[in-house]
Amino acid sequence: MEQPDHLARLRLADLFLDTLPYNAHTTASDALWAGVPVLTCLGPTFAGRVAGSLLHAVGLPELITSSLEEYETLARSLPATRRCSARCASGCLRSRLSHPLFDTARLTRHIEAAYATMVDTWQRGEPPKGSASRRCAIKPMTWSLRHNDYR
């Protein structure tokens, strides 16, 4: 199936129910891009926490649960509360334009800046400075390669 058809099909859903123990990865990103709220329950491993990371990155942490009971309760209440579902869907669509997850141009700028810093360091004959994470403040779900400006 071609990508536009896939995204059009996703838009027909009211809610994307994520799975455990292995969360959706690209499919959850696709759902968020299509404006479909993703409901997830955090698992104990990286693979079980991906959708939560995606939701934080688009400003929708209220769709992250920490227990299966909470997940089931929210899953049952979201579709019944049309106003909440509509707010979540519109939040997904707005988020893709204003949050880092889908801001490829911003990511490209920061990666290029990191490469330029690495080349400058090498050209000065200095040893590598280590990971960027040690040189910048890292906030949950945001990062910066230079000047803490990737939000």
ZITAJO-V107114 format. One record per pair of residues at least 6 apart in sequence whose ideal C-beta (glycine too) atoms are under 7 Angstrom apart, sorted by the first residue. I is the first residue (numbers start at 0). J is the second residue. If there is no record, write none. Layout:
i=I j=J
i=I j=J
This chain:
i=5 j=29
i=6 j=29
i=6 j=32
i=6 j=33
i=9 j=29
i=9 j=30
i=9 j=33
i=9 j=35
i=10 j=33
i=10 j=34
i=10 j=35
i=12 j=35
i=13 j=78
i=13 j=84
i=14 j=35
i=14 j=36
i=14 j=38
i=14 j=77
i=14 j=78
i=14 j=84
i=15 j=27
i=15 j=30
i=15 j=35
i=15 j=36
i=15 j=37
i=15 j=38
i=16 j=38
i=16 j=74
i=17 j=23
i=17 j=27
i=17 j=37
i=17 j=38
i=17 j=39
i=17 j=50
i=19 j=40
i=19 j=42
i=19 j=47
i=20 j=42
i=20 j=44
i=20 j=47
i=21 j=46
i=21 j=47
i=22 j=39
i=22 j=42
i=22 j=46
i=22 j=47
i=22 j=48
i=22 j=49
i=22 j=50
i=23 j=50
i=24 j=49
i=27 j=37
i=27 j=50
i=27 j=53
i=28 j=53
i=30 j=37
i=31 j=37
i=31 j=53
i=31 j=57
i=31 j=91
i=31 j=95
i=32 j=95
i=32 j=101
i=34 j=88
i=34 j=91
i=34 j=92
i=35 j=88
i=35 j=91
i=36 j=62
i=36 j=84
i=36 j=87
i=36 j=88
i=36 j=91
i=37 j=50
i=37 j=53
i=37 j=54
i=37 j=62
i=38 j=62
i=38 j=70
i=38 j=73
i=38 j=74
i=38 j=77
i=39 j=50
i=39 j=51
i=39 j=54
i=39 j=62
i=39 j=63
i=39 j=64
i=40 j=64
i=40 j=66
i=40 j=67
i=40 j=70
i=41 j=47
i=41 j=48
i=41 j=51
i=41 j=63
i=41 j=65
i=42 j=48
i=51 j=63
i=52 j=140
i=53 j=100
i=54 j=60
i=54 j=62
i=54 j=63
i=55 j=139
i=55 j=140
i=56 j=98
i=56 j=99
i=56 j=100
i=56 j=140
i=57 j=91
i=57 j=94
i=57 j=95
i=57 j=98
i=57 j=100
i=58 j=90
i=58 j=94
i=58 j=98
i=59 j=87
i=59 j=90
i=59 j=91
i=59 j=94
i=62 j=87
i=64 j=70
i=64 j=73
i=77 j=83
i=77 j=84
i=78 j=84
i=95 j=101
i=99 j=105
i=99 j=141
i=99 j=149
i=99 j=150
i=105 j=149
i=109 j=144
i=109 j=145
i=109 j=149
i=112 j=144
i=112 j=145
i=113 j=131
i=113 j=144
i=116 j=145
i=120 j=127
i=120 j=128
i=128 j=134
i=131 j=144
i=135 j=143
i=135 j=147
i=136 j=147
i=141 j=149
i=141 j=150
i=142 j=149
i=143 j=149
